[in-house]
Amino acid sequence: TKQARLDLQKRRSLVAATKLQSSMRMHLAKKQYRGILAKVVKIQAWRKGIIGRKGAKEYRKYIFARKIQRNWRRYQDQKVYKIFRKTILLAQERMRLVSAKSQMQKLKKEAKEVGALMAKSQKAAEQANELRKRNEELEAVQLQLNSEKKNLQKKIQDLEEKVSEMTQSLEEAKVAAAAALAKAAEDSKTVVETEMLNKMTVQMEEKDAQLAKLQEDMAAIQAAGQDQGKKLQEAETRYQQLLKTTTLQTTAGMTMGASASMAAGRAAAFASKSNSNRHVNIQLVGASKTGKSALFEKLIQDQDPSKLEGFGQGNILSHLTVTIDGSAIKFLDCSGQARAQNMVKEWFPRSNWVFVVYDMCNKESFDYALQMVGWAHEAGARVVLFGNRFNADQGQPVQADLMMAKDVAARNNGFAYESVSLFDAVKMAMNQGDDDESVVGRTSTAAGIDGSPDVNRRSSITDALNNVKSWFGGNDRGRASQGVLRPSLKGTRAMKQQRRDGDVNSDLRPVQELQDSESAVTCICFGQERLHKAYILLATASKDGTVVIYRCYRTEMEISFLSDQDYPQEDDSAFSAPPPDHSNIAVHSKLVGHSRAITSIFFNLLEDQLVTTSIDKSVRFWGIDSGEMLKVFTDSSPVPVATFLPFNPQVFVAANSNAVLRLVNVQNGMVLQKLKVETEVRALKFDDTGLFLLAGTKSGSIHVLEASDNTSLKFKFKVQLARGGVTCICFVPANYGMPACLLVNTSDSNATIIDCTYGSPAGVLTNLTVRSRVRVAHSLLPLKCCYSPSGQGYLISGSEDKEVYIYSLAKGSNYKMQYLKHHQVPVVAVAVNMQDTVIASADSLGRIVLWRRMDFSHIPE
């Protein structure tokens, strides 16, 4: 209806007006919001500008203050450095002047002797040059004969091809002639062409004559080739003989070798020689896969087949005694693995001869051998650079420079030899012999030790060099006055003012204290000191059965001492930097598995595993980095101590509380041998030869056992030491003119220094004698001791009266006693790192204290 239409229109107008009003209100609200937002942003920007300008002003002030401070500190340091440098230069100049004046007369006295030596050396060099020229001539002749031989072989081959072609053509001609004759005989009506038959007959005769002539020429060429082959073989024989003669004469001329009349007696003296710590006659070294083990096995098979059973039982170091021409020669076969390089080098000072084996067809093995020759010579050992010729004889090209090998061997007072058998080289070494006095002199010089009992053997030139080294810190005797440990941490001026004059131990301070539990620490040891340049490992074991391994980062002074050494795992980026809290100590891993007290801990030969023994009747192997338990060996009773066989790291010796020693194979757990002793063994230690095991017992005696081979022990003798039980044995090699000795803790309040006597045959431990006893508070706890090589050596021991005891082993010191005070309870275990810069002491409350010697040389007086 009309009214409805009007209502609809009115409603539509009302809705439209409502929408217009809503839109207008929304537009006004948005406009108002944008205005407020703009004002707020402007206020915030204004406020931030004020704060930013204020902060920039403060930052500029801080930067300028830091620059001023830095410039001032630099000025102060430069001032001190200039004064210190001027003083050092003046002192060095004066010392050089005094040294030159004091040594001039001695050097003049040596002039005549040096002149004679130079003349002999020059004469030997001239002989070597002549022999080298003869070698070159023979090499040229050999090359020429080889070329002629190749040409003759090529001619023979060409002639053989021509003879075969002519023979074939002759056969074809004969077949054609026979066919013609048959055809002529069958066809009687055909007129035979006589002229053609005659011509063919003449051609056949000519071919026969040529064939006979060629056969004669070929026979003559073959005969000439055989003659050339014989001449070539004779030239090769003469060349090899001349090489041997050159090497022997050159080295003998340079070293002024002994006369030929003494050669017969040297073979027997070679096997029985005992030069200080040199207990191995021949040490075999070289890169992997050079045929070293095959050469050694062939030598044993040819000379002493009964020893083949013991061959190859050692994994890294294999010790074997082989009888050659009635003389027992001690061999040490060393692995060529890169990870065993440091262990192999440690045996150079203990060997009379080092045979460095390389493959003549492998350049890398040759370069590695040249490097090993230098290391062996620096350690004072005689060297044979042995080239394995097996692959070369099989036709492979020679990659080694033989002339360079001879020159390097001659420069290092050694021999160069190329063969497929070790026998000739061993015989040469036995016949050449080795002067005991010269070896002792070289050993002392290489080790930097000036304690030989016969100092008259060394020349004045050597004494002068040693004196100069001592003035500039090159001689260890200069450290004798500074006390135990080498300085490894720079002290402050306040520390220097607190020093007590005349007290060398006032510089020895506790720098860090560690504690992971309140359970008593039973034993500690350092490890992996040759693997990482940034840090070493400290393993600690507790009475509650836990083991914690710490990373102890080296100080700047310690790293500077190692600037010339290489480390196989130096680039380990994960642990190359110390923790951010500047503590220089971090927990490397925790080993959890033992249920009772741990009695001993030690690293394996490669230091990638830790071995622990415990009262819970088990011996466990742990991964150093992962902390995982790798192997477990159980016993029927508690295991107080264990150790590896030095020459067979796959076998360890474990002692239990039932007085039984077991030799156990690590790989399969098989017990190789059982030995029953009179009472419980509580300490085990091998001497530096690796042949004699020293076992300390609960009753105070020491049993000496010999490792006759790599899988068995044999009882030698026993020494009764004290009434109290032995708790620790530390072996000290011979040095400073004193014999090798043992440092032994016994529970009768004594620490004993025992001399080791090595008699005939060479390197055999024959007796133990007490040198001295020193007092240590020790009656109940299993205290440990260790050795520091500072000065002329120190005995360091824990004690039950809360102190660390230090006794000097130097001659004339009368075993002067010093002690370190810091612990509040008995000190159970002590250890010194290989670098001789840190002492770790642990007590019965689980605290571990690290001691270092402070250095104040950078602070002016």
C-alpha positions in Angstrom: 0.0 0.0 0.0 1.0 3.6 -0.2 1.5 3.9 3.6 3.8 0.8 3.5 5.9 2.4 0.7 6.2 5.6 2.6 7.3 3.7 5.8 9.9 1.8 3.8 11.3 4.9 2.2 11.4 6.6 5.6 13.2 3.6 7.1 15.7 3.6 4.3 16.4 7.3 4.8 16.9 6.6 8.6 19.4 3.8 7.9 21.3 5.9 5.4 21.5 8.8 7.9 22.7 6.4 10.6 25.5 5.1 8.3 26.5 8.6 7.3 26.7 9.6 11.0 28.7 6.4 11.8 31.2 7.1 9.0 31.6 10.7 10.1 32.2 9.8 13.7 34.8 7.1 12.7 36.6 9.6 10.5 36.8 12.1 13.4 38.0 9.4 15.8 40.8 8.4 13.4 41.8 11.9 12.8 42.0 12.6 16.6 44.0 9.3 17.1 46.5 10.2 14.5 47.0 13.6 16.0 47.6 12.1 19.5 49.9 9.4 18.0 52.0 12.0 16.2 52.4 14.0 19.4 53.4 10.9 21.4 56.0 9.9 18.9 57.4 13.4 18.9 57.6 13.4 22.7 59.4 10.0 22.6 61.8 11.2 19.9 62.6 14.3 22.0 63.2 12.2 25.1 65.4 9.7 23.3 67.4 12.5 21.8 68.1 13.9 25.2 69.1 10.4 26.6 71.2 9.6 23.5 73.2 12.9 23.6 73.8 12.4 27.3 75.0 8.8 26.7 77.2 9.8 23.8 78.8 12.5 26.0 79.5 9.9 28.7 80.9 7.4 26.2 83.2 10.0 24.7 84.4 10.8 28.2 85.0 7.1 28.9 86.9 6.6 25.6 89.2 9.6 26.3 89.8 8.4 29.8 90.7 4.9 28.5 93.1 6.4 25.9 94.8 8.5 28.6 95.2 5.5 30.9 96.5 3.3 28.1 99.0 5.9 27.0 100.1 6.4 30.6 100.6 2.7 31.2 102.4 2.4 27.9 104.7 5.2 28.9 105.4 3.6 32.2 106.1 0.2 30.6 108.4 1.7 28.0 110.3 3.6 30.6 110.8 0.4 32.7 111.6 -1.6 29.6 114.3 0.8 28.4 116.0 0.9 31.7 115.8 -2.9 32.1 117.0 -3.5 28.5 119.9 -1.1 29.0 120.9 -2.9 32.2 120.7 -6.3 30.6 122.8 -5.3 27.6 125.4 -3.8 29.9 125.5 -7.0 32.1 125.7 -9.2 29.0 128.5 -7.2 27.6 130.5 -7.4 30.8 129.9 -11.1 31.2 131.0 -11.7 27.6 134.1 -9.7 28.2 134.9 -11.7 31.4 134.2 -14.9 29.5 136.4 -14.1 26.6 139.3 -13.2 28.8 139.0 -16.2 31.0 138.7 -18.7 28.1 141.4 -17.2 25.8 144.3 -19.1 27.4 142.4 -22.4 27.3 141.5 -21.9 23.7 145.1 -21.1 22.8 146.2 -24.4 24.4 143.6 -26.2 22.3 144.8 -24.6 19.1 147.4 -27.2 18.3 145.0 -30.1 19.0 142.3 -28.4 16.9 144.8 -27.9 14.1 145.7 -31.6 14.0 142.0 -32.5 14.1 141.2 -30.1 11.3 144.1 -31.6 9.2 142.8 -35.1 9.8 139.2 -34.1 9.0 140.4 -32.3 5.8 142.3 -35.4 4.8 139.2 -37.5 5.4 137.1 -35.1 3.4 139.6 -35.3 0.5 139.4 -39.1 0.6 135.6 -38.9 0.7 135.6 -36.6 -2.4 137.9 -38.9 -4.3 135.7 -41.9 -3.5 132.6 -39.9 -4.4 134.2 -39.0 -7.8 134.9 -42.7 -8.3 131.3 -43.4 -7.4 130.1 -40.9 -10.0 132.4 -42.4 -12.7 131.1 -45.9 -11.9 127.5 -44.5 -12.1 128.2 -43.0 -15.5 129.7 -46.3 -16.7 126.7 -48.1 -15.4 124.3 -45.7 -17.2 126.4 -46.1 -20.4 126.3 -49.9 -20.2 122.6 -49.8 -19.6 122.1 -47.6 -22.7 124.3 -50.0 -24.8 122.4 -52.9 -23.5 119.1 -51.4 -24.5 120.4 -50.6 -28.0 121.7 -54.1 -28.5 118.4 -55.6 -27.3 116.6 -53.3 -29.8 118.9 -54.4 -32.6 118.4 -58.1 -31.7 114.6 -57.6 -31.8 114.8 -55.9 -35.3 117.0 -58.7 -36.7 114.7 -61.3 -35.2 111.8 -59.7 -37.0 113.8 -59.5 -40.3 114.8 -63.2 -40.0 111.1 -64.2 -39.4 110.0 -62.2 -42.4 112.7 -63.7 -44.7 111.9 -67.2 -43.4 108.3 -66.7 -44.2 109.1 -65.4 -47.7 111.5 -68.4 -48.3 108.8 -70.8 -47.3 106.4 -69.1 -49.7 109.0 -69.4 -52.5 109.5 -73.1 -51.8 105.8 -73.7 -51.9 105.6 -71.8 -55.3 108.5 -73.8 -56.7 107.0 -77.1 -55.6 103.7 -76.2 -57.2 105.4 -75.3 -60.4 107.3 -78.6 -60.6 104.1 -80.5 -59.9 102.3 -78.7 -62.6 105.2 -79.3 -65.1 105.3 -83.0 -64.3 101.5 -83.5 -64.8 101.3 -81.5 -68.1 103.7 -83.5 -70.3 102.5 -81.7 -73.4 103.5 -78.2 -72.0 107.0 -77.0 -72.7 108.9 -76.5 -69.5 110.3 -73.0 -69.1 113.8 -73.8 -68.1 114.9 -70.3 -67.7 112.2 -69.5 -65.1 113.0 -72.6 -63.1 116.7 -71.7 -63.1 115.9 -68.2 -62.0 113.8 -69.4 -59.1 116.5 -71.9 -58.0 119.1 -69.1 -58.0 116.7 -66.9 -55.8 116.3 -69.8 -53.4 120.0 -70.2 -53.0 120.4 -66.5 -52.4 117.7 -66.5 -49.8 119.4 -69.5 -48.1 122.7 -67.6 -48.0 121.1 -64.4 -46.6 119.3 -66.5 -44.0 122.6 -68.2 -42.9 124.3 -64.8 -42.7 121.5 -63.3 -40.6 121.6 -66.2 -38.2 125.4 -65.8 -37.8 124.9 -62.0 -37.2 122.2 -62.7 -34.6 124.4 -65.3 -32.8 127.2 -62.8 -32.7 124.9 -60.0 -31.3 123.5 -62.4 -28.6 127.0 -63.3 -27.6 127.9 -59.6 -27.4 124.8 -58.9 -25.3 125.7 -61.7 -22.9 129.2 -60.2 -22.5 127.7 -56.8 -21.9 125.4 -58.2 -19.3 128.3 -59.9 -17.5 130.2 -56.6 -17.6 127.2 -54.7 -16.3 126.7 -57.2 -13.4 130.4 -56.9 -12.5 130.2 -53.1 -12.6 127.1 -53.2 -10.3 128.9 -55.4 -7.8 132.0 -53.1 -7.8 129.7 -50.1 -7.4 127.9 -51.6 -4.4 131.2 -52.6 -2.8 132.5 -49.1 -3.3 129.4 -47.6 -1.7 130.0 -49.7 1.4 133.7 -48.8 1.4 132.9 -45.1 1.0 130.6 -45.1 3.9 132.9 -46.9 6.2 136.0 -44.9 5.2 134.3 -41.6 5.3 132.8 -42.1 8.8 135.9 -43.7 10.1 138.0 -40.8 8.9 135.8 -38.2 10.5 135.6 -39.9 13.8 139.3 -41.1 13.9 138.1 -44.7 14.2 140.0 -47.3 16.1 142.6 -49.4 14.5 141.8 -52.7 12.7 143.5 -54.7 15.4 140.7 -53.9 17.9 137.8 -55.0 15.5 137.8 -58.6 16.7 137.2 -57.8 20.3 134.5 -55.2 19.7 131.8 -57.7 18.7 131.8 -59.2 22.1 132.1 -55.9 23.9 129.2 -54.5 21.8 126.7 -56.9 23.5 128.0 -56.4 27.0 128.3 -52.6 26.9 126.7 -50.4 29.6 127.0 -46.7 29.0 125.1 -44.9 31.8 121.5 -45.3 30.8 122.0 -47.0 27.5 120.6 -50.5 28.0 119.5 -51.2 24.4 122.1 -52.2 21.8 120.1 -51.5 18.6 116.8 -49.6 18.3 114.9 -50.1 15.1 112.8 -47.1 14.0 111.2 -45.8 10.8 108.0 -44.8 9.2 105.1 -47.3 8.8 105.2 -49.8 5.9 108.9 -49.6 5.2 109.5 -53.3 5.7 111.2 -52.8 9.1 109.4 -55.6 10.9 110.0 -57.9 7.9 113.7 -57.2 8.0 113.9 -57.8 11.7 111.9 -61.1 11.4 114.2 -62.3 8.6 117.3 -61.5 10.8 115.8 -63.5 13.7 114.9 -66.4 11.4 118.4 -66.5 10.0 120.4 -66.0 13.2 118.2 -67.1 16.2 115.0 -68.9 15.1 114.2 -69.8 18.7 113.2 -66.2 19.3 110.5 -66.1 16.6 107.8 -67.0 19.2 108.4 -63.7 21.0 108.5 -61.6 17.8 105.7 -59.2 17.2 104.1 -59.6 20.7 104.6 -55.9 21.5 102.2 -53.4 20.0 104.3 -50.2 20.0 107.6 -51.2 21.6 108.9 -54.8 21.3 112.0 -55.8 23.3 113.9 -58.8 22.1 117.4 -60.3 22.7 118.8 -62.0 19.6 122.0 -64.1 19.6 124.3 -63.2 16.6 127.6 -64.9 16.2 127.6 -65.9 19.9 126.8 -62.4 21.2 123.4 -61.6 22.8 122.2 -58.3 21.1 119.3 -56.4 22.7 116.9 -55.1 20.1 114.1 -52.6 20.5 111.6 -52.7 17.6 109.6 -49.5 17.6 106.3 -48.8 15.9 106.2 -46.3 13.0 102.8 -44.9 14.0 102.8 -41.1 14.4 101.1 -41.2 17.8 104.1 -43.3 19.1 106.7 -40.8 17.9 107.4 -39.2 21.3 107.7 -42.6 23.1 110.2 -43.7 20.4 112.3 -40.6 20.8 112.4 -41.1 24.6 114.4 -44.3 24.0 117.1 -42.7 21.8 119.2 -41.7 24.9 119.0 -45.3 26.1 120.2 -46.9 22.9 123.8 -47.4 21.7 122.7 -47.6 18.0 119.6 -46.4 16.2 118.8 -48.1 12.9 116.6 -45.7 10.9 114.9 -47.8 8.2 113.3 -46.2 5.1 111.9 -47.6 1.8 114.1 -46.6 -1.2 111.0 -46.3 -3.4 109.1 -44.1 -0.9 110.1 -40.4 -0.7 108.0 -39.7 2.4 109.6 -42.5 4.4 113.0 -41.2 3.3 112.3 -37.6 4.5 111.0 -39.0 7.8 114.1 -41.1 8.2 116.4 -38.0 7.7 114.4 -36.2 10.5 114.8 -39.2 12.8 118.6 -39.3 12.2 118.9 -35.8 13.5 116.9 -36.6 16.7 118.9 -39.8 17.4 122.2 -38.0 16.9 121.1 -35.2 19.3 120.3 -37.9 21.9 123.9 -39.1 21.6 123.2 -42.4 19.9 125.1 -43.8 16.9 123.0 -43.9 13.7 122.7 -46.3 10.8 120.5 -44.9 7.9 119.3 -48.2 6.4 117.6 -48.2 3.0 115.3 -51.2 2.3 116.1 -52.3 -1.3 113.3 -54.9 -1.6 110.9 -52.8 -3.7 113.7 -51.4 -5.8 114.8 -55.0 -6.6 111.3 -55.7 -7.7 111.5 -53.1 -10.4 109.9 -50.0 -8.7 111.6 -46.7 -9.3 114.0 -45.4 -6.7 112.8 -42.1 -5.2 115.3 -41.7 -2.3 118.5 -39.6 -2.9 121.2 -42.0 -1.9 124.0 -39.4 -2.0 122.0 -37.2 0.3 121.5 -40.2 2.6 125.3 -40.7 2.8 126.0 -37.0 3.4 123.3 -36.8 6.2 124.7 -40.0 7.8 128.2 -38.7 7.7 127.2 -35.3 9.2 125.5 -37.1 12.0 128.5 -39.4 12.7 126.6 -42.4 11.3 126.5 -44.9 8.4 124.4 -45.1 5.3 123.5 -48.6 4.1 121.2 -50.1 1.4 120.3 -53.8 1.4 117.5 -56.3 1.8 119.0 -57.8 5.0 119.9 -56.3 8.4 122.7 -58.8 9.0 125.5 -56.9 7.3 124.5 -53.6 8.9 124.4 -55.3 12.4 127.7 -56.9 11.8 129.2 -53.6 10.7 127.9 -51.9 13.9 129.3 -54.8 16.0 132.7 -54.6 14.3 132.7 -50.8 14.3 132.1 -50.8 18.1 131.5 -47.7 20.1 133.8 -46.0 22.5 132.2 -46.0 26.0 133.8 -42.8 27.0 132.7 -40.9 23.9 129.1 -42.2 24.3 129.1 -41.0 27.9 130.4 -37.6 26.8 127.8 -37.3 24.1 125.0 -38.4 26.4 125.9 -35.8 29.0 126.1 -33.1 26.4 122.8 -34.0 24.8 121.0 -34.1 28.1 122.4 -30.8 29.3 123.9 -32.4 32.4 127.2 -31.4 33.9 127.6 -34.0 36.6 129.9 -36.6 35.0 132.5 -38.0 37.5 135.3 -37.7 34.9 135.1 -34.1 33.7 138.6 -34.2 32.3 137.2 -36.1 29.3 135.6 -33.0 27.8 137.6 -30.4 26.0 138.0 -26.8 27.0 135.8 -25.7 24.2 132.9 -27.7 25.6 133.5 -26.3 29.0 133.5 -22.8 27.6 130.2 -23.3 25.8 128.6 -24.8 28.9 129.8 -21.8 31.0 128.3 -19.4 28.6 125.0 -21.4 28.5 124.9 -21.3 32.3 125.2 -17.5 32.4 122.2 -17.2 30.0 120.0 -19.9 31.5 121.1 -22.7 29.2 122.5 -25.0 31.9 120.3 -26.7 34.5 122.9 -26.2 37.2 122.0 -22.5 37.3 118.6 -23.5 38.7 120.0 -25.4 41.6 119.9 -22.3 43.8 116.3 -21.4 43.1 114.8 -24.5 44.8 112.1 -26.9 43.7 110.1 -26.1 40.5 110.8 -23.8 37.6 109.2 -20.3 37.7 105.9 -20.4 35.8 103.8 -17.4 37.0 104.7 -13.8 37.2 104.4 -12.3 40.7 103.4 -8.8 41.7 105.4 -6.1 43.5 103.5 -6.8 46.7 104.5 -10.5 46.6 108.1 -9.5 46.0 108.1 -7.2 49.0 106.8 -10.1 51.2 109.7 -12.4 50.2 112.0 -13.6 52.9 115.7 -13.1 51.9 117.6 -16.4 51.6 114.4 -18.5 51.6 114.0 -20.0 48.1 110.6 -21.5 49.1 109.1 -18.1 49.8 108.5 -17.9 46.0 106.6 -21.2 46.0 103.0 -20.4 46.6 99.6 -22.1 46.5 97.8 -20.6 43.4 94.7 -22.7 43.2 92.5 -25.0 45.3 90.1 -27.7 43.9 87.5 -29.8 45.6 84.7 -31.8 44.1 83.8 -33.9 47.2 84.6 -34.2 50.9 85.9 -37.7 50.5 89.6 -38.2 50.9 91.8 -38.1 47.8 93.8 -41.3 47.5 96.0 -40.7 44.5 96.6 -38.1 41.7 98.7 -38.1 38.5 99.4 -35.8 35.5 98.8 -36.9 31.9 98.7 -36.0 28.2 101.6 -33.5 28.7 102.9 -34.3 25.2 99.6 -34.1 23.3 98.3 -30.6 23.9 100.2 -27.3 24.0 97.4 -25.4 25.7 96.8 -27.7 28.7 97.7 -30.9 30.6 95.4 -33.3 32.5 95.3 -33.9 36.2 93.5 -37.1 37.3 92.3 -37.3 40.9 90.8 -40.4 42.6 88.8 -40.4 45.9 88.0 -42.8 48.6 84.3 -42.9 47.6 85.2 -44.4 44.2 84.9 -41.3 41.9 87.6 -40.0 39.5 87.7 -36.4 38.3 89.9 -35.4 35.4 90.8 -31.7 35.2 92.2 -29.6 32.4 95.1 -27.5 33.8 95.8 -24.8 31.3 99.5 -23.7 30.9 100.6 -20.2 31.8 102.3 -17.9 29.4 105.7 -18.8 30.8 105.1 -22.5 30.4 104.0 -22.1 26.8 107.1 -20.0 26.1 109.2 -22.9 27.3 107.5 -25.1 24.7 107.9 -22.8 21.7 110.2 -25.1 19.8 108.1 -28.3 20.3 105.4 -29.8 18.2 102.2 -31.3 19.6 100.0 -33.8 17.6 96.7 -32.4 19.0 97.7 -28.8 19.3 94.8 -27.5 17.1 92.0 -28.9 19.3 89.8 -25.8 19.0 87.2 -27.2 21.6 89.6 -26.8 24.6 92.4 -24.6 23.2 91.3 -21.6 25.4 90.9 -21.5 29.2 87.5 -21.1 30.8 86.1 -17.5 30.8 86.2 -17.3 34.6 90.1 -17.0 34.4 90.6 -19.9 36.7 92.8 -21.8 34.2 91.1 -25.0 35.5 88.2 -26.9 34.0 86.6 -30.3 34.6 87.4 -32.5 31.6 85.4 -35.6 32.6 84.1 -37.5 35.6 84.4 -41.3 35.8 81.8 -43.0 37.9 81.7 -46.8 38.4 83.8 -47.9 41.4 81.8 -48.6 44.5 84.7 -48.4 47.0 88.1 -46.6 47.5 90.4 -46.3 44.5 93.9 -47.5 45.3 95.9 -46.4 42.2 95.4 -44.6 38.9 97.7 -44.3 35.8 97.4 -43.5 32.1 98.1 -46.1 29.4 101.1 -45.7 27.1 99.3 -43.6 24.6 97.6 -41.6 27.3 94.1 -41.9 25.7 92.8 -44.1 28.5 93.0 -44.1 32.3 93.3 -47.3 34.4 92.1 -47.5 37.9 92.3 -50.2 40.6 90.0 -50.4 43.6 89.1 -52.1 46.9 85.9 -53.3 45.0 88.1 -56.0 43.5 88.2 -54.6 39.9 90.6 -53.0 37.4 88.8 -50.6 35.1 89.7 -48.9 31.8 88.2 -45.5 31.1 88.0 -43.2 28.0 89.7 -39.9 28.9 87.5 -37.6 26.8 84.2 -39.4 26.9 84.4 -40.6 30.6 83.0 -44.0 29.5 84.0 -47.2 31.1 85.7 -49.3 28.3 86.7 -52.5 30.1 86.4 -54.1 33.5 88.6 -56.9 34.9 87.5 -58.4 38.2 89.6 -60.2 40.8 88.8 -62.4 43.8 90.1 -59.9 46.3 90.9 -56.1 46.5 93.5 -54.8 44.0 96.0 -52.4 45.6 98.0 -51.6 42.5 98.6 -52.4 38.8 100.9 -51.3 36.0 101.6 -51.9 32.3 104.5 -53.9 30.9 106.7 -51.2 29.2 107.5 -53.3 26.1 104.0 -54.8 25.7 101.2 -52.3 26.4 98.6 -55.0 25.8 99.6 -56.7 29.1 99.3 -55.3 32.6 100.4 -56.6 36.0 97.9 -56.5 38.9 98.5 -57.3 42.5 95.7 -58.4 44.9 95.5 -58.6 48.7 96.1 -62.4 48.5 99.7 -61.7 47.6 99.3 -62.8 44.0 100.6 -61.0 40.9 98.7 -61.6 37.7 99.8 -60.8 34.1 96.6 -60.1 32.2 96.0 -59.6 28.4 94.0 -56.4 27.9 92.4 -57.6 24.6 90.8 -60.9 25.8 91.2 -60.8 29.6 93.3 -64.0 29.6 95.6 -64.5 32.6 99.1 -65.2 31.1 100.9 -65.8 34.4 100.4 -66.0 38.2 103.1 -65.3 40.7 102.8 -65.9 44.5 104.8 -63.6 46.8 105.2 -63.7 50.6 102.8 -60.9 51.4 100.5 -58.3 49.8 102.1 -56.1 47.2 101.1 -52.4 47.6 103.5 -50.6 45.1 104.7 -51.5 41.6 107.3 -49.6 39.5 109.4 -50.5 36.5 112.9 -49.1 36.2 114.0 -47.0 33.1 115.2 -50.1 31.2 111.7 -51.5 31.3 113.1 -54.9 32.2 112.9 -55.0 36.0 109.8 -54.7 38.1 110.1 -53.4 41.7 107.3 -54.6 44.0 106.9 -53.1 47.5 105.1 -55.2 50.0 103.1 -54.8 53.2 105.9 -56.2 55.3 108.4 -53.6 54.1 110.4 -55.6 51.6 111.0 -55.0 47.9 110.9 -57.8 45.4 112.8 -57.5 42.1 111.3 -59.3 39.1 112.7 -59.5 35.6 110.5 -59.2 32.5 112.3 -61.9 30.6 110.0 -61.5 27.6 106.8 -59.7 26.8 104.4 -62.1 28.5 106.1 -63.3 31.7 108.0 -62.3 34.9 110.8 -64.0 36.7 111.8 -63.5 40.3 115.4 -62.2 40.8 116.0 -61.2 44.4 114.4 -59.6 47.5 115.6 -56.8 49.8 114.2 -56.2 53.3 113.8 -52.4 53.7 111.9 -51.5 56.8 109.5 -52.6 59.4 106.5 -50.7 58.0 104.8 -51.4 54.8 105.8 -49.9 51.5 103.1 -47.4 50.2 104.9 -45.8 47.2 107.9 -46.4 44.9 109.3 -43.7 42.6 112.2 -44.5 40.2 114.8 -41.8 39.5 117.3 -42.3 36.5 121.0 -41.8 36.9 122.1 -38.1 36.7 124.5 -35.6 38.1 127.1 -38.3 38.7 124.8 -40.3 40.9 123.4 -43.7 40.2 119.8 -44.5 39.5 117.8 -44.7 42.7 114.4 -45.4 44.2 112.4 -43.0 46.4 110.3 -45.2 48.8 107.6 -44.3 51.3 107.3 -46.7 54.3 104.8 -46.5 57.1 107.6 -46.4 59.8 107.9 -42.6 59.4 110.6 -42.8 56.8 111.2 -42.1 53.2 114.2 -44.0 51.9 116.6 -43.3 49.0 117.9 -46.6 47.6 120.7 -46.9 45.0 120.2 -49.3 42.1 123.3 -51.3 41.1 123.5 -52.5 37.5 126.2 -55.1 37.0 127.4 -57.7 34.6 126.0 -58.5 32.1 125.2 -54.9 31.1 121.9 -53.5 32.2 121.1 -56.2 34.7 119.9 -55.0 38.1 122.0 -56.9 40.7 121.5 -55.1 44.0 119.6 -52.4 46.0 121.5 -50.5 48.7 120.1 -47.8 51.1 121.8 -44.5 50.5 119.9 -42.6 53.1 116.7 -42.4 55.2 114.8 -39.1 55.8 112.0 -38.5 58.4 108.4 -38.1 57.2 105.4 -38.3 59.5 103.9 -41.5 58.2 102.4 -44.4 60.2 98.8 -45.1 59.0 97.8 -43.6 55.7 99.0 -44.8 52.2 101.1 -41.7 51.5 102.6 -41.0 48.1 105.9 -39.4 47.0 107.2 -38.0 43.7 110.4 -36.6 42.2 111.2 -33.1 40.9 114.3 -32.8 38.6 114.9 -29.1 39.7 118.5 -28.4 40.6 120.0 -31.8 41.3 116.7 -33.4 42.2 114.2 -33.2 45.1 112.1 -35.8 47.0 108.6 -34.6 47.6 106.3 -36.5 50.0 103.0 -36.1 51.7 102.7 -36.5 55.4 100.3 -37.0 58.3 101.2 -33.7 60.0 99.5 -31.6 57.3 102.7 -30.5 55.5 104.4 -31.3 52.2 107.9 -32.4 52.8 110.7 -31.5 50.3 114.2 -33.0 50.6 117.1 -32.0 48.4 119.0 -34.9 46.7 122.0 -32.8 45.7 125.5 -33.8 46.7 126.7 -32.0 49.8 123.2 -30.8 50.7 122.9 -33.3 53.5 119.3 -33.9 52.5 118.2 -30.5 53.6 114.5 -30.5 54.6 111.9 -27.9 53.6 108.2 -28.0 53.9 105.1 -26.3 52.5 102.2 -25.3 54.8 98.7 -24.8 53.5 96.6 -28.0 54.3 94.6 -28.3 57.5 94.6 -32.2 57.4 97.1 -34.9 56.4 98.5 -34.7 52.9 98.0 -38.1 51.2 99.2 -37.7 47.6 101.6 -35.5 45.7 102.6 -35.2 42.0 104.8 -33.1 39.8 104.2 -32.5 36.1 106.7 -33.4 33.5 107.6 -29.7 32.8 108.5 -29.3 36.5 106.4 -26.2 37.0 103.5 -27.5 39.1 103.2 -29.5 42.4 99.8 -30.9 43.1 99.1 -32.0 46.7 95.9 -33.6 47.9 94.6 -34.2 51.5 92.2 -36.4 53.4 89.3 -33.9 53.1 89.3 -34.0 49.3 91.2 -30.7 48.7 93.7 -30.5 45.9 96.2 -27.6 46.0 98.3 -26.5 43.0 101.7 -24.9 43.9 103.8 -22.7 41.5 107.0 -20.8 41.8 106.6 -17.0 41.2 108.9 -15.1 38.9 109.9 -11.5 39.8 112.5 -10.9 37.2 110.2 -8.4 35.4 109.9 -6.2 38.4 112.9 -3.8 38.8 114.7 -3.5 42.1 
